[in-house]
Amino acid sequence: MNFPYYIAKRYIFSKKSTNVINVISIISVIGVAVATTALVIVLSVFNGFHDLVATFFTNFDPQIEVVPTKGKTAPADDPILTKIRHLPEVDVATESVEDQALAIYNNKQAMVTVKGVDDNFDQLTHITDILYGDGHYSLHAGELQYGIMGIRLATTLGTGARFGDYMRIYAPQREGQLDMSNPQSAFVVDSLLSPGVVFAVNQSKYDKNYIIAPIAFARNIFGQQGMLSSLEIRLKDGSNLDNVKKEMQDLAGSKYKVMDRFEQQADTFKIMQIEKIIAYIFLTFILVVACFNIIGSLSMLIIEKKNDVNTLRNLGATDKQISQIFLFEGRMISTIGAIIGIGFGLLMCFIQQQYGIVSLGDSSGNFVVNAYPVSVHYGDIAIIFVTVLAVGWLAVWYPVRYLSKRLLF
């Protein structure tokens, strides 16, 4: 057995002549364990919110979206898009035209995003799972055109899930000059009725701004006949998303960008990732502070073991080996604290997942979920373990070398 490690292990578990050294050692382990537990829990909560938001987008966003890299629209009959939609892995492909407009209903108005889609949009996404009202999903019936609003937009306009009157949609004319004597001529105007339902993605971006409408309606008011803003795709079950996405990007070249769900919401997920990194950095600083307890414990241990050091030197131990004894002592304290902290953190995460001990509000129903969501990513656990060991080992390296020279040699 490694000689310095063997002696360090005897020191850490043996009773000291001064009880305060044992107490400080225990406090050191507890400090490292608490900081480690905090890292596990906080990062797992960030992961939980990340996964929760991803499920919301899944109900509305397509599995793959192909958008032009230049400009807002592209020809719907572009041969590149035709090749992409006819790949064998593609199950459903929907054309979409999306832009901003003004919605007016009974003297109330709001700026909205009109998303025109094909009739198979309900096959592309899980939109039917997030509809509320006494109607059903429908975009048109004969000559009537329906619009399905986000639930917060319906509140803003005072429509409810079903409105009996027409909702007027105004979009600027793409061509021609403005006639100041007749300002309304600068807008294309069309109307929508309600199919008796609204959708709730539980994301303000959609619920407060979006109206789903027939693509013919969107092309008419935005002057985009024969054009599309995006080609939205769902793959067949069992398809490898990464491989198919790469194949599509190879076909698209630099003309189009192929995005999965996370890339479609890149801004949201980048913000969440930045918040997670900042939390990790701050908790690591707390861990550094906790490691100062180890230095205090080692300082007192070095003073107590002066006689032992003389004995070890007489038995042939080198100065390097003696220094390594106390280095191993500090490293063992940080390792034990890391193991205890990770174990306790995982236990707390499991309890929160099963029982939701820490709630988000005083009463159920105030939030999308009643308790803080938790998702343990074992890659994060590995990073935490390495971080604790690195911080603990670095924290004791210089102090032990300095104290050893001053007090022992």
N, C-alpha and C positions, 0 to 999 in steps of 0.2 A: 504494500500500500504506500502511496505517496506520503513521505514523512511529514511535510508541513500540513498537508490536509488532515492526516491522522491526529496530530496534536491540536489543530484548530477545532476539529470535531469534538475532542475531549473537553476543550475549553468552553465551547458554546453550550454544552449540555451539563457540565459539572457545576456544582454549587460553589459560588465565590465566597471568599472570606468576608467581603463587604456586600451585604444584601442589595445595596442600592445599584450595584453593577448588574445583578440579575434583573432588577426592575427596569433599569434603563434599556437593557437588551430586549426585554419583552416589549417595552414601549416602542423601540425601534422596529421590531417585527410588526407590531400593530400599526404603526404609522405607515410603513410601506404597504401593508395589506389593505388598509383603508383607502389609500391613494389608488392602488391597483383596482380595488372593487369599484371605486368611482369611475375609473376609466372604462371598465367593462360595462357598467350599467349605462353611462352616458352615451358611449358610442353605440351600444345596442339600441337605445331609444332613438337615436338619430337614424339608425338602420330601419327601425320600425316605421318611423314617419316616411322615410324614403320608399319603402315597400308599399305603404298605405297609399301614398300619392300615386305610385305606379299603377295600382289597381284602379284608381279613379280614371286615369287617362286611358287605361285599357278598354273601358266601356265606351269611349268616344273616338279615340284615335285609331287610325288603321294600323295594321301590323307593319306595313311598309308604305312609305309615301315617296313618290318621285316628283320632284319640283324642278323648274328651270333654274339654272344658275344665273342667268341674266334676264332681267325683266320680270314681270309678275305673271305672265301667261305664255303658253306655247300652243301651237296647232294641235288639235286633238287627233288628227290623222297623221302625225309625224311617224315615219317608218320606224324610228327608234322605239317610240312608245308602243307601236304595234308589236314589235318583236318582244318587248318586255312583257306585255299582257298575254302573249301566246306561249310563254315559257311553260313547260309541262308541270312545274311546281305551283303555278298560279291557280288558285281556286276561284276567287272573285276579284274583279277589277272594276273600280268605279271612278268615273270622271268627276271632278269637282271644280267649281268656280266660286271663288271667295273674295269678297271686298266689303268695304264699309258703305253704309247708307244711313238715311234718316227714317226712323219709323214713327208714325203718328197714329194715335188711337184716342178718339174722344178728347181732343185738345191736350193730350199728354204726348210728349215726344221723347225720343232717346236715340243717341247714335248707336247703331248696331252693326254687327258683322253678319252679313247674309252668306250662308254657306249653301250653294246650290249643289245637289247631289243627284245621282241616278237613282232609279227605283230600287236597285238592289243594295242600297246603303245599309239596310237593316240586316242583310246577310254578311256584309263586310265587317260590321262592328257589333257590339252588344248594346246598341241604343235602346232596344226594347226592354232591357233589364232595368233601365233607369227612367222609365216613363211613368208619369203620375197623372191621374185624371180618369174620367169615365169614358173616354174615347179609345182610339187605337192608332197605331202608327199608320199614317197615310200621307202621301205628298200631293195627291190630286185625285179628283173624281170627276170624270168628264172634262168640262172646261174649267171647273173650279180648281184653284191652286191653294194648297194648304201650307201653313208655316208652323213649325214646332219650335217654341221659344224655350230658353233657359228659364228656370223657375224664378230667379231674381229679376230677370227682365220683365216677366209677366207681372211681378209685383210692382215694378217701377211704372209700367204702363197701365196698371189697374185692370188687366184683362181677365185674370184668373186662368184656369186651365182651359176653359171654353169661352170664347167671345162670339157674340152673335153678329156684330157689325164687321165691316171690312177694315183691315189695317192697311193704311197707305204707306208705301215704301218709296222714298225719293232717293235717286242717285244722279250725280251730275252727268250732263251730256259729255261724251268723249270728244265730239267734234262740233265745229261751228262756233260762232261768236255769240257773246251774251247780249241779248236785247234788253236794255235797261227799262224800256217801257213795258216789258212783259217778263219779269224775272222768272216766272214759273217755266218759261220756255227753255231755261237752262237746265232743267231736270227731266229725267225720265221717271214717270210715275206708274206704279202698278199696285195691285192689291192682293192681299192674302187673307184667307179664312183660317179658322182653327179646326183641327181634327179632334179637339177635346182632350189633348194631353200636353204636358210640358215635360222637359227633361231636367234632371238634377245630377250633374257630375260631381257636385260638392267642390267645385273649383270656380272661383270668382271669374276667371278669364272666360269661361264658357257660360256659366249660369247667368251672368249679368249682361252678356253682350251678344250671344249667338242666337240666330234664327236659322233652322234647317228648312230649306225650301227646294222645290224642283229645280233641276239644273237649267231647264228651259227658261224659267222665271229669272234666274240669276243672269243668264246670258243676255236676256232681253234688257234688263235695267242697267246692266254694266256695259252693254255694247260689245259683248265678247262672243259673237256668233262663231261657232266652229273652233273655239279656243277652250283651254282649260288652265286652271291655276295649279292643279296637281292631279296625278294619277295615283289613286289609293288602292292598295292591294292586300288581300288576305291569301296566305299560302295554304296548301293542302296539309292535312294532318300528317305529321311525321317528316315534314320537310326540314332541312337544316337551314335555319334562318341566316346564319353567317355566310354559308356557302352560296345561297341563292342571292343574298344581297350583294356579294362580291361579283357574281355573274352579271347581275343587273347593272352594277356600276361599270363593269367592263363594257357592256353594250352601250350604256349612256355616255361614256367618255366624260369630257369636260362640259358637255351641253346640259346635263341634268345631274342632280344630286339625289342619291338614294338614301333615305333615312329610316331607321327603325324608330320605335316609340320613344326611346330615351333620347335619341338625337332630335326628334320633333319637339321635345320639351327640354332642350339642352340648357336654356337659361335657368329654369326652375331647379333642375338637378345640380347644376354647377353651384348655385347659391347654397343648396343644402349641403353639398360636399365641402364648400368653403367653411360653412358654419361648423361642420363636423371637425375639420382640420383645426380651426381656431379653438374649439373645445378641447381637442387632444393636446394642443400646445399649452393651454392654461393649466390643464390637469397635470401635465408633465412637470410644469414649474412647481406645483404643489408637491409632486413626488420628490423633486430635488430638495425642497425644504424638509420633507419627512426624512430624507437620507442624512440630514445633519445630525439626527439622533444617533445614527450609527457611529458617526465620528466621536461623539461624546462617550458612547459605550466603549469604543475601542481605546480611547485615551485613558479611561480609568482602568481598563483591562491591562494595558501595557504597563501602567504604573504598578499594578498589583503583581504582575508576573515577572518583575525584575529578577527575583531570586531564581525563578525557573529558567529564565534566559541564561543566567550564568551557568546553571547546571547543564543546560543543553549545549552551551558553547564548550564546556569542558568535555562533554561526550562526543564532540566533533562536529556539531552543527555549525554551518557557516552563517555569516551575517545575512546573506541573501535568503537562506532557508528560514531564518528567524523572522525576517520581514514578511516572507510569504505566509507564515503562520497567521499573522494578524490580517494580512490581505484576504486569506481564505476565510477568516472569521467574519470580516465585513461582507464578503461575497455570499457566504452562507446565510447571513441574516437577511440580505436582500432577496436571495433565492427563496428562502422559506416564506418571507412576506409575500413574494410574487405568487407562489403556489397557493397559499391560503387566500390571498385576495382574489385571484382568478376563480378559485373554487367557490368562494362565497358570492362573488359577483354572478357567476353562472347560476347558482342556487336562487339568488334574488330574481334574476331574469326569468327563470323557470316558474317561480311563484307568481310573478306578474303576468306571465303568459297564461297561466292556468286560472288564476283567480282575480286578476285585475285589481290588486290591492290599492295601488295609487291611481285615483280617478282624475279625470280632467275637469269635472265640474261637481257642483253640489247635488245635482239631480240628473238622472239619466235622460238622454234625448237632447241635451243642450249642445252636444258636439256629435261629429260623425261617428266617433267611437267614445265609449264611456270611460275607458282607462287608457293610460299611456301605452301605445303599441311598442312592442319589444321584438327585435329580430337579431339573434346572435349570428354573426358572421365569423367563422373560425379563422379566417385570414386576419381579422382585427385582433382576435385573441392572441395569435402568434406575434403580431406587431407589438401588442401590449407587453407580452412576456419578454420579448427582446428589449423593449424600451426600459422596462424595470431593471432587468439585469445590467444593461449598459449604463443607466444612470447610477445604479447602486455601486457597480464596480468602479466606475470613474470617480464617484464621490469619495471613495475610500483610498484610492491609489496614492494621490499626493499626500493627504494627511498622514497615512500610515508610514510612508517613507520619511516624511519630515519628523514625525513623533519618534519613530524608531531611532533615527540618528541622534535626536536631542536627548532621549530618555534611556536608551539601551546601549549605545555604542560610544 
